[in-house]
Amino acid sequence: MSVKILIADDHVLFNDGLKSILENESDLEICGQVHCGSEVLGFIQTHPTDLVLLDINLPRINGIELISLIKKQNPAIKIIMISMYTDKHFVDECKKSAVPGYILKNASKAELLAGIRKVIKVEIYYDPKLTKYNQPLQDEFSRKFSLTKREMEILYLIKDNNTNQQIAQKLFLSIFTVETHHRNINLKLGIKKPADLIHFIYQNNI
């Protein structure tokens, strides 16, 4: 009997890429694909699901928040985080929440399948490359919240009332890249609203 897998990732190409890799495996079945956090809970409520491949940076409800909500709704469902994040903060959160799998988005097909099959067998699989994550940052604040040098640069520009467009021009980045960094910053700091970020910046003397 095949394992029913839900893929939850907001990047459509990556979501479809995972599906194309896994749908040819006889022991695995893609039972659904969703692109935002709020769709995950509704799906598993109405569709038999054994495993969720879960991105961290999902719109509306992020992957870290979803862990406890999925477990509360159906504790039998297994979770594997599929993420580009190597930050110790996120890895520790997943371990603390007893998430059995964490696979990086640059994993090979063989690594992906190995991780999935280990978790299916009720084993733990955390991407071996995670042992190389983040060298300690010098700044105490950036270290505490696992912020990268680029994210700190963007925080300082936000503090100076720059828009995303202005930040993109000053750092020679695309607006999409800046918006992605902005979302990552909000996720790491637990920020829900733009005004809360400004308040957080001044509260922490950034």
Buried (B, 14 or more C-beta within 10 A) or exposed (E): EEBBBBBBBBBEEBBEBBBEBBEEBEEBBBBBBBBEBEBBBEBBEEEEBBBBBBBBBBEEBBBBBBBEBBBEEBEEBBBBBBBBBBBBBBBEBBEEEEBBBBBBBEBEEEBBBBBBBBBBEEEEBBBEEBEEBBEEBEEEEBBEBBBBEBBBBBBEBBEEEBEBEEBBEBBEBEEEBBBEBBBBBBBBBEBEEEEBBBEBBEEEEB
